[in-house]
Amino acid sequence: MSTVAVLVESREGVVTQPTFEALTLARSLGTPVAVWLGSAPEPAEVARLGIYGATEVRVVPTGDDARVVSRAAAALGAATADAAIVVLISTFVNKEIATRLALATGAGVVVDAAGAELVDGRVETLQTVFAATWNVRTRIESDAAIVGIRPNTTQAQAAETPGAATLVTVEAALPETREAIVAVEPVPASDGVPLAEAPVVVSGGRGTGGDYTLVRELAELLGGAVGASRDATDEGWISHEHMVGQTGTTVTPALYVACGISGAVHHRGGMQASGTIVAVNIDPDAPIFEIADFGVVGDLGDVLPQAIARIEDHRRG
Ligand SMILES: Cc1cc2nc3c(=O)[nH]c(=O)nc-3n(C[C@H](O)[C@H](O)[C@H](O)COP(=O)(O)OP(=O)(O)OC[C@H]3O[C@@H](n4cnc5c(N)ncnc54)[C@H](O)[C@@H]3O)c2cc1C
């Protein structure tokens, strides 16, 4: 079985959920190894990577240098020289790392994939494109492949026979760059799960009238993140980091709840590939209903409290 390297994403030293999704996918493609850029991980995190099938955790001690993408690409390249496939989470930064690595190694690269499999020894990826109106299967013809995978598109599952991952240190010669890291200041995490990774997103648009209380309450209850339309962020009702859509964040949660959002094409482009779409809107002709799996015609001020009460009742059994 060929080596499949997964670039680990971590937050404050803790491995993120999409990394486990990527490791789960990697197990179906070959023998997974995890690549960790930065300071050495805690033993507990190495163990968690092992549970999801990583046979090795290759640490490239880059410190903060890995925040410069050309250095991150070089570090990843040094740790994946023997890998037939490299899997990354399709974030903005990782897409640049992927393409730089592909340029350096001649590997074929696909980003924003919703899945990947081996067909006749070649990697084939699945993607939804053009605001999720087309499904595309891409075959990577080169021997080496790099796949950027969207969060929430693979169900993370522990390996059937989890092993203890071995910690290996890989030294890498990092290139001189014209950029330098002068300071690293963590931005206080916004409430809840980051939007792009969240398994559930509850979004509010102009129909909220600027009051996000119910949207937040439902998101919290479902363990999800709060999203918004651009009109809502432009109004200053909620910060731009919550914006979903063409110019905002692309999300692919298992459940997307659109509250008081008309479903303009620019918004749909960022959420249409979600697993199940629920829409609440007073206008039965709102375009969001064209793509909703479940639609409720009604005022969100009436509908959301009922939904919240029913979910709470259901949880209480
Ligand atoms: C280049 C470009 C890029 C863009 N990028 C983005 C993007 O990334 N993301 C994005 O979202 N937009 C984007 N837009 C803007 C987009 O075209 C729409 O204008 C925007 O998505 C509309 O936001 P909305 O649905 O909240 O508001 P509206 O279109 O005004 O819809 C509000 C909806 O709420 C419903 N409603 C009103 N009151 C209630 C109530 N009490 N209960 C339930 N429903 C109610 C109404 O029936 C209506 O359907 C972009 C536009 C351009 C030109």
The ligand as a Gaussian input file, in Angstrom:
#p B3LYP/6-31G(d) Opt

LIG

0 1
 C      -20.400000      40.402000      -6.482000
 C      -21.352000      40.042000      -5.393000
 C      -20.968000      39.125000      -4.435000
 C      -21.848000      38.763000      -3.414000
 N      -21.442000      37.846000      -2.485000
 C      -22.330000      37.444000      -1.538000
 C      -21.978000      36.443000      -0.597000
 O      -20.848000      35.923000      -0.561000
 N      -22.902000      36.064000       0.309000
 C      -24.174000      36.585000       0.331000
 O      -24.979000      36.186000       1.172000
 N      -24.503000      37.549000      -0.547000
 C      -23.621000      37.995000      -1.469000
 N      -23.992000      38.992000      -2.330000
 C      -25.295000      39.649000      -2.117000
 C      -26.462000      38.830000      -2.680000
 O      -26.593000      39.076000      -4.071000
 C      -27.766000      39.178000      -1.963000
 O      -27.977000      40.549000      -2.060000
 C      -27.779000      38.763000      -0.479000
 O      -27.375000      37.419000      -0.339000
 C      -29.185000      38.924000       0.066000
 O      -29.164000      38.731000       1.455000
 P      -30.493000      38.293000       2.215000
 O      -30.982000      37.041000       1.616000
 O      -30.205000      38.341000       3.669000
 O      -31.477000      39.507000       1.936000
 P      -32.757000      39.595000       0.994000
 O      -32.450000      39.195000      -0.391000
 O      -33.318000      40.951000       1.219000
 O      -33.727000      38.488000       1.575000
 C      -34.296000      38.551000       2.839000
 C      -35.290000      37.415000       2.932000
 O      -35.815000      37.343000       4.237000
 C      -37.199000      37.019000       4.140000
 N      -37.809000      37.515000       5.369000
 C      -38.071000      38.805000       5.726000
 N      -38.581000      38.847000       6.977000
 C      -38.635000      37.563000       7.420000
 C      -39.059000      36.972000       8.618000
 N      -39.503000      37.718000       9.663000
 N      -39.008000      35.633000       8.737000
 C      -38.563000      34.857000       7.718000
 N      -38.139000      35.385000       6.531000
 C      -38.164000      36.714000       6.393000
 C      -37.684000      37.685000       2.877000
 O      -38.850000      37.049000       2.364000
 C      -36.461000      37.521000       1.965000
 O      -36.563000      36.325000       1.198000
 C      -23.126000      39.356000      -3.347000
 C      -23.510000      40.290000      -4.321000
 C      -22.634000      40.635000      -5.320000
 C      -23.078000      41.637000      -6.337000

